[in-house]
Amino acid sequence: VVAGDVIQIDKATGRITRLGRSFTRARDFDATGPDVKFVQCPDGELQTRKEVVHLVSLHEIDVINSRQQGFLALFSGETGEIKSEVRDQINQKITGWCEEGKAEIVPGVLFIDEIHMLDMECFSFLNRALEDAMAPVVIMASNRGMSRIRGTNYQSPHGVPIDFLDRLLIISTQAYSEDDIRQILKIRCDEEEVELTDDALAVLTKVATETSLRYAIHLISTGHLVAQKRQAAKVDVVDIKRVYSLFLDEARSVQFLKEYQDEYMYNEIAPAQSDKMAVDTV
């Protein structure tokens, strides 16, 4: 710090921070480096109150208070075991800060996909964890209908216990319309930097309605490779037909296996059996 610099002094800690160099002393030197920052000279009261907001998670506070090296435990990677006594003391301290207005708890978001894969012990743990005052907002996703709860022989909607399902707000979902599928495919093409003709987009939309949207999205990149091979600037209908014949969707793959199941090893389905696939209900 030299004459002409604008500094800031923290009264609580005594820390000195150099904000930059004053515009009024800009002509003190013939040349200045690119790292020199010019700021306006402060006016008004020299002593001001400044509120500083620190964003930390509860886990970071637990790690800092559970290790001997303090905040350096966040960088060591080895947090060790955090005792329940430490968590309870921190929760009490944070609750006191919230009542005094010194802190505010912002709930996080926990997304759990394929929620039907959890068993009864996991659902019991979540059931108790959601009752905590500092619990995050939990979003769960499942693509199952009436299915068996893992670890039991009971059937339940979405493979989730009824008492746990009663605590949730269920979001209603609807199937995509043809216009929605077309718009999604357009966005996907823009992300992959692939240009499709209008006819090719129409064919791809029809494929998505008859098979699945994921299968149609996979055909975009493969169709682009076929178009590059024939040195075309855009993906056309002929490219979509080519990759559609090369790569099977789920329905055609199942039909192929049913026709040629005797030629595969370890086949256990008799030819005279019903076309419906067997599901283990144990």
Salt bridges, closest charged atoms under 4 A:
ASP5 OD2 - ARG18 NE 3.16
ASP5 OD1 - ARG21 NH1 2.98
ASP28 OD2 - ARG21 NH2 3.14
ASP28 OD2 - ARG25 NE 2.62
ASP62 OD2 - ARG87 NH1 3.31
GLU100 OE1 - LYS102 NZ 3.37
GLU114 OE1 - HIS116 NE2 3.06
GLU131 OE2 - ARG167 NH2 3.10
GLU192 OE2 - ARG188 NE 2.90
ASP239 OD1 - ARG230 NE 2.73
ASP249 OD1 - ARG252 NE 2.50
